[in-house]
C-alpha cells in the first residue's frame, strides 16, 4: 500500500496510507538535526544521529548512509 503521508510527532515519525491508517512508526534521535527528512509514495527518509535511514512502505530498511 503506498505511503500517503509521514508526520513527525515528537521523537517518532508516523507513516500513513491513503486511508489514514498507520503503516508504521519509527523513532528518531534526540539531536536537533534528527527527524523526518522526506517521503515519497514508496519510501520514508529519517535522520538518526549520524546516519540517514530510508524505509520502504512496509517499514523495512532499504538503505543506511552516513550523514
Order of alpha helices (4+ residues) and beta strands (2+ residues): beta-beta-beta-beta-beta-beta-beta
